[in-house]
Amino acid sequence: MFGLSRSPKHREISAQELKSMIDDGKALVVDVREVNEFAEGHIPGAMNMPLSTFQASKLPDPGERTLILNCAGGRRSGMALDKCTNARAEIDTHLAGGFGAWKKAGLPVER
């Protein structure tokens, strides 16, 4: 039936996997939460590109790193990944559980 197909599931990584990738210099994190949310705390080294103005074509070139999207809980980063499907198909990964999972894991927070 029309309209019932779903986009392929995006690749998800855990907070611990992301922390290891960051420590090894293998990840570039882009946080798609709004500016005020980002200012309250974010993953160290993350850059902010709010979903409200998100354009996949404006994402930075991660070089040899993997570009990982995150948000508060995983929903908005998934929406941003949907926007990447055509423009930047190589960007397909986000943090499972978002920044909430990062904090719950007791990982460092930057302000």
C-alpha positions in Angstrom: 0.0 0.0 0.0 1.1 3.6 -0.6 2.4 5.6 2.3 3.1 2.7 4.6 6.8 2.0 3.7 9.3 3.1 6.2 12.8 4.4 5.6 15.5 1.9 6.5 16.5 2.0 10.2 19.4 4.2 10.9 22.6 2.9 12.4 22.7 3.4 16.2 25.7 3.4 18.4 25.8 3.3 22.2 27.1 6.1 24.4 30.2 3.9 25.3 30.9 3.2 21.6 30.7 6.9 20.8 33.0 7.8 23.8 35.6 5.3 22.5 35.3 6.7 19.0 35.8 10.2 20.3 38.8 9.2 22.4 40.3 7.5 19.3 39.7 10.5 17.1 37.3 8.5 15.0 34.1 10.5 15.5 32.8 14.0 14.7 29.6 14.7 16.7 26.9 17.0 15.5 24.2 17.9 18.0 20.9 18.7 16.4 19.2 20.1 19.5 18.3 23.7 19.7 20.9 26.3 20.7 19.5 26.7 24.3 19.5 22.9 24.9 23.1 22.7 23.5 24.2 25.5 25.8 22.9 23.7 28.9 25.3 20.8 28.2 26.6 18.7 25.3 29.0 16.0 24.4 32.6 17.5 24.6 33.7 18.7 21.2 30.3 18.4 19.6 29.2 21.1 17.2 25.6 22.4 17.1 23.4 22.4 14.0 19.8 22.7 15.3 17.2 20.6 13.5 15.0 23.7 13.0 17.6 25.0 10.5 19.3 21.7 9.6 20.6 21.3 6.1 22.5 18.1 5.3 24.5 20.0 2.7 25.9 22.3 5.4 27.4 19.4 7.5 31.1 19.6 7.8 33.4 17.1 6.1 34.5 14.7 8.8 37.6 13.7 7.0 38.6 10.2 8.2 36.2 10.4 11.1 32.6 9.1 11.2 30.0 11.9 11.5 27.6 11.0 14.3 24.4 12.9 15.0 22.8 13.2 18.4 19.9 15.0 20.1 18.1 14.7 23.4 16.7 11.2 23.0 17.2 10.0 19.4 14.1 11.2 17.6 15.4 14.5 16.2 18.7 13.0 15.1 16.8 10.3 13.3 14.8 13.0 11.5 18.1 14.7 10.6 19.4 11.4 9.2 16.3 11.2 7.1 17.3 14.6 5.6 20.7 13.1 4.9 19.4 10.2 2.9 19.6 11.9 -0.4 22.1 14.7 0.2 24.7 12.9 2.3 24.0 9.1 2.2 27.3 8.3 3.9 25.9 10.0 7.1 23.8 7.2 8.6 24.6 7.0 12.3 23.3 8.5 15.5 23.6 8.0 19.2 21.0 5.6 20.6 19.1 7.3 23.3 20.7 10.7 22.5 22.3 13.0 25.0 20.1 11.5 27.7 21.9 8.1 27.3 25.2 9.9 27.3 24.4 11.6 30.7 22.9 8.4 32.1 26.2 6.6 31.3 28.0 9.1 33.4 30.1 10.4 30.5 31.6 14.0 30.5 29.4 17.0 29.7 30.7 20.3 28.3 28.9 23.6 28.8 
